Amino acid sequence: MRVAAIQHDIAWCDRRANFTHVAPMVAAAAFAGARLILLTETFSTGFATDRDDLGEPEGGPSSQFLGEQARLHRWLHGWELVHVPLTMALLLLGAIHAVVSVYY
């Protein structure tokens, strides 16, 4: 299984800008054969804790974006399935013989 980990500069509290920035990275990872694409847990807003308007309901804008990307590029996505540090996730994936690509 080819796995892609995407780390990107975040436009703080600006979902639309982050979706626009991340979409080509997701496309490149999918084109390179990734079947599992990992994004940071707050890829759409950053770690802003001082804003009450950033929370999302189930099926909100970030979930919709991920679903659209998954349908467009034919990969499966999960939202907060496992809450472990990226390095631990990569080690676990390495244990199952995954090929890991990292996109910045």
Summary of the structure (lengths in Angstrom):
residues: 104
radius of gyration: 13.6
end to end distance: 20.2
largest distance: 41.4
contacts: 255
relative contact order: 0.27
helix: 41%
strand: 13%
